[in-house]
Amino acid sequence: MSHQSELIAENIEQYLHEHENKDLLRFITCGSVDDGKSTLIGRLLHDSKMIFDDQLAAITKASKTQGTTGEEVDLALLVDGLQSEREQGITIDVAYRFFSTDKRKFIIADTPGHEQYTRNMATGASTASLAVILIDARYGVQTQTRRHSFIADLLGIQHLVIAINKMDLVDYSEARFNEIVAEYQAFAGQLAARDIRFVPLSALKGDNVVNRGDNLGWYEGPALLEQLETVEISHDQNLSDLRLPVQYVNRPNLDFRGYAGTLEAGILRPGQAVKILPSNKTSRVERIVTYDGDMESAYPGQAITVTLEDEIDISRGDWLVAANAQVALSNAFDADIVWMHEAPLQPGRQYDIRMAGRSVSGNVEAILHQVDVNTLERHDAEALELNAIARCRVALTAEVPVDEYSRIPGTGSFIIIDRLTNVTVGAGMIRNAANSDDQTTESIDWEGFEVELNALVRKYFPHWEARDVRELLKR
C-alpha cells in the first residue's frame, strides 16, 4: 500500500514517477516474545494512514473475540494472520508488509519472538538493512533480545534501532529508559553493528511511533518513523567489487544469448571488461537488457540480463566479475552456520550446498566452536541442534568462487539442503576461504608439537635441532 498524497488526484503520472524513484528500506522487528512487535507494525500502518477502511473494520471485529488489548483495537491482528497466531497471541511465521511515506518505501518483516522460531527470525533478517529490536520496558533485556541482536549482527545488519516499548506501563519513566539503555549497551559492546539507536515508545498508545505524543516530553530524539525515514543505507552497498552470479541462461532464439541474474555488488556498464568464474575466460559487456529496454548502467539489487561480445560457455552458477578482480577459488571455507532443523547437524554427512545460483555437494568437516548467544562465549560441540549457531569448516567436492559475507553478502552466503528430503536445514555466512587439502604451516600448532619434535630429533637426528626441522617444514 502506498501513502496518501494529493498528487494521486492532481497528477497521477508525477506521483507514480516520484513513488518509483524513492529508495526502499527493508527492516525487521524482532525481540523477545510479547514485546509488542506485531502491535508496533500495526501502529505504524494505522498512524501513517496505511490501512484500508475494510481492514480496520475487520480487525476491530476480530479484536472482540481474538484481541489481547481489552476494549482497544488490537492492531497486532494486521500481521498475525494465522489462526494459531491469533489463538495464542504470538507470531509464529514471518509476515511481510509494504508501506510508503513521502520520503521512503518500506518492507517490514515481523519475526517471531519464541526461541523455537529463531530460524524464522534469521530468514527475515537475511534481506534486511535495519532491525528494530523491541524491549519490554517492564522486563528489560531478555535472552531473546540478546539472541536476536546477535543474529542480526551475524547477518551483517549495520543499523539497529532499540525500541523500548510499553513505556506506558512504567509511567513513561526516563530513569527506567536510561537503565535499559545502559543494560543493552553493556551487551552491545561485543557486536559489530556501527549504528545503534535507542527510542522509547508505546506501540499500544501510539506515543513516539509515528507522532511524538505528550507523554515523553523528556525524550529529545526523533520518533521511530522519522528514524526509519532518515537512516542512511546507501553507503551499505558495495559498489567497488563487481559480482553478477548467473541464475539463468536466456536463449529465446538463435540470435540472442543472455545471462540473467541479480547484480549483487558493483556497477555494470556496456563495454566493461569482465571475467567469468571459475573458467577465467574474459570478454566485454555488449548490452544490459531488461523488459523496459537496455540500460546504460546497473546497480546492486537490480535484476538484469547481460550479453557479451564473445561466445563463452557460461552456465548457471558462474560469476561475472571485473576482469582484474582477484577472487578466491576454493573447495573449503570457514563459515558461521545457523542450524534450522530438528535433526542435528552431523559433521562428515553429505549435504547439498547452494550458493549464488550454484549447487555443489559438501559436508561440515568440523565444528570449530559453538556460540552461546546469551554470553557470546565459545565452547566445543560435536553436533548442532535446532537454532544453534557455530563456526564450522565446510568442505566441498569442487572448487568454487567464494566471497566473505561481510564484504558481499549475496555471494558470501549459502544454504544447506538435506539430500534425501530436499529440506533447507541450515544457512551459513562465509568468513574465510582455504583449500581443504592445503596444509599450511600456519594451521599447525607448533607450540604443542615442540616437545614431540624435540624427542624425535634427539632419537633419530642427534646432530639436528628442532628449530632446524621446523624451518625446513615451513619452507
Helices and strands as residue ranges (DSSP letters): H 7-10, H 12-20, E 24-31, H 37-47, H 53-66, G 75-78, H 83-88, E 95-100, E 105-110, G 115-117, H 118-125, E 130-136, H 143-154, E 159-165, G 167-170, H 174-188, E 195-200, H 224-230, G 234-236, E 244-245, E 248-253, E 256-262, E 273-277, E 281-289, E 303-308, E 319-322, E 328-339, E 350-355, E 358-371, E 378-379, E 389-402, E 413-417, E 424-433, G 441-443, H 446-460, H 466-474
